[in-house]
């Protein structure tokens, strides 16, 4: 059985979905949506240097596990 997805997995998936969604909206709806793509990229860049990320904070509130095989409360899953 595959272990549950960790915060890292969720974070990469959400960031990728936001980028793909914003590019599609910018292409098909209005070019201003490309600003959202730039915002996501800037947030990823600043989080690499500051080690803080708003989505990480939200996922921790939702009790997404940080380590494979361990739940958000530190118990073995």
C-alpha positions as CSV (number, residue, x, y, z in Angstrom):
1,X,0.0,0.0,0.0
2,X,1.3,3.4,-0.9
3,X,1.8,5.9,1.9
4,X,-0.4,9.0,2.2
5,X,0.7,12.1,0.4
6,X,2.8,14.5,2.4
7,X,2.7,18.3,2.5
8,X,5.5,18.4,-0.1
9,X,3.4,16.3,-2.5
10,X,0.3,18.4,-2.0
11,X,2.2,21.6,-2.3
12,X,3.8,20.6,-5.6
13,X,0.4,19.4,-6.9
14,X,-1.4,22.6,-6.0
15,X,1.3,24.8,-7.4
16,X,1.3,22.9,-10.7
17,X,-2.5,23.0,-10.9
18,X,-2.5,26.8,-10.2
19,X,0.1,27.4,-12.9
20,X,-1.7,25.2,-15.5
21,X,-5.0,26.8,-14.7
22,X,-3.7,30.3,-14.9
23,X,-2.0,29.7,-18.2
24,X,-5.2,28.2,-19.6
25,X,-7.3,31.1,-18.4
26,X,-4.7,33.6,-19.8
27,X,-4.8,31.8,-23.2
28,X,-8.5,31.2,-23.5
29,X,-10.2,33.9,-21.4
30,X,-8.1,37.0,-20.9
31,X,-4.3,37.8,-20.9
32,X,-4.5,39.4,-17.5
33,X,-4.7,35.9,-16.0
34,X,-1.0,35.5,-16.8
35,X,-0.4,37.8,-13.8
36,X,-1.7,35.0,-11.6
37,X,1.0,32.7,-13.1
38,X,3.6,35.4,-12.3
39,X,2.2,35.6,-8.7
40,X,2.5,31.8,-8.2
41,X,6.0,31.9,-9.6
42,X,7.0,34.8,-7.3
43,X,5.5,33.1,-4.3
44,X,7.5,29.9,-5.1
45,X,10.7,31.9,-5.5
46,X,10.2,33.8,-2.2
47,X,9.3,30.6,-0.3
48,X,12.6,29.1,-1.5
49,X,14.5,31.9,0.2
50,X,12.3,32.7,3.2
51,X,11.3,29.1,4.0
52,X,7.7,30.3,4.5
53,X,4.7,29.6,2.3
54,X,1.0,30.5,2.9
55,X,-0.1,27.2,1.3
56,X,2.1,25.2,3.7
57,X,0.5,27.0,6.6
58,X,-3.0,26.2,5.2
59,X,-2.1,22.5,4.6
60,X,-0.8,22.2,8.2
61,X,-4.1,23.6,9.4
62,X,-5.8,20.9,7.4
63,X,-3.6,18.3,9.2
64,X,-1.8,17.0,6.1
65,X,1.1,14.8,7.2
66,X,4.6,16.2,6.9
67,X,6.4,12.9,7.0
68,X,5.4,9.7,5.1
69,X,3.8,7.1,7.3
70,X,3.2,9.6,10.1
71,X,-0.1,11.6,10.5
72,X,-0.2,15.3,11.3
73,X,-0.3,14.6,15.1
74,X,3.0,12.5,14.9
75,X,1.4,9.1,15.2
76,X,2.2,6.2,13.0
77,X,-0.4,6.0,10.2
